[in-house]
Amino acid sequence: MEMPLVDNGNMKRFHKSFLTYYPRMLMFKEKYGHLRIPGDDPKKEWPGLQQWLKNIRATMSKYDHNGSGRFEIEPTYYNLLVSAGVTVHIQNKDV
């Protein structure tokens, strides 16, 4: 995958993290058939993956609701995640 169009420090770090965890996420999904990654990883088989996916889902939610965040800058990441089956958990908020 090529570097994002925006060449600032935060996007470089985001891109590096994405390239580290996205393939791991795909391997997890292939092995288990879902993306419900447990927080407890006693075998240390998937270090950091659950937290990364949690952060990605929060970023996706921000983009879905406000059209802002990292995916506004470079939507290619968002499209890859959606095509891989990553969904945002919707919370019912009654006011």
C-alpha positions in Angstrom: 0.0 0.0 0.0 1.3 3.4 -0.9 1.8 6.2 1.6 -1.2 8.4 2.1 -1.6 11.7 0.2 -1.2 13.8 3.3 2.4 13.6 4.3 2.3 14.8 7.9 3.7 13.0 11.0 0.3 11.8 12.3 -0.7 10.2 9.1 2.7 8.5 8.7 2.3 7.0 12.1 -1.3 6.0 11.4 -0.2 4.4 8.1 2.6 2.4 9.8 0.1 1.2 12.4 -2.4 0.3 9.7 0.2 -1.7 7.8 1.1 -3.6 11.0 -2.4 -4.5 12.3 -4.6 -4.6 9.2 -2.9 -7.9 7.9 -3.1 -9.3 11.4 -6.8 -8.5 11.5 -7.4 -10.2 8.2 -5.6 -13.3 9.5 -7.7 -13.3 12.6 -10.9 -13.1 10.6 -9.7 -15.9 8.3 -8.9 -18.1 11.2 -12.0 -17.5 13.4 -14.5 -16.2 10.9 -15.3 -13.0 12.8 -13.7 -9.8 14.2 -14.8 -10.1 17.9 -11.2 -10.1 19.2 -11.0 -10.8 22.9 -9.3 -8.4 25.2 -7.7 -11.3 27.0 -5.0 -12.9 24.9 -3.3 -15.5 27.2 -1.2 -17.0 24.4 -0.1 -13.6 23.3 -1.1 -14.6 19.8 -2.6 -11.3 18.8 -0.7 -8.6 20.7 -2.3 -5.1 20.4 -4.9 -6.2 17.9 -8.0 -5.8 20.1 -7.0 -2.3 21.2 -6.1 -1.2 17.6 -9.4 -2.4 16.3 -11.2 -0.7 19.1 -9.5 2.6 18.2 -10.2 2.0 14.5 -13.9 1.5 15.2 -13.9 4.8 17.2 -12.3 6.6 14.3 -14.8 5.0 11.9 -17.7 6.1 14.1 -16.4 9.7 14.1 -16.2 9.6 10.4 -19.7 8.1 10.0 -21.3 10.7 12.3 -19.3 13.8 11.6 -17.4 13.1 8.4 -14.2 14.1 10.2 -11.0 12.5 11.4 -8.3 10.5 9.7 -10.7 8.9 7.2 -11.8 12.4 6.0 -8.1 13.0 5.1 -7.6 9.6 3.4 -10.8 7.6 2.9 -8.9 4.6 1.3 -8.3 3.2 4.8 -12.0 3.4 5.6 -13.0 1.6 2.4 -10.5 -1.2 3.1 -11.9 -1.7 6.6 -15.5 -1.8 5.4 -14.6 -4.2 2.6 -12.9 -6.4 5.2 -16.1 -6.5 7.3 -15.2 -4.0 10.1 -18.4 -2.5 11.5 -19.1 0.2 14.0 -21.1 -0.8 17.0 -24.2 1.4 17.2 -25.2 2.5 20.7 -28.7 3.5 21.4 -28.8 6.9 23.1 -32.2 8.0 24.2 -32.3 11.6 25.3 
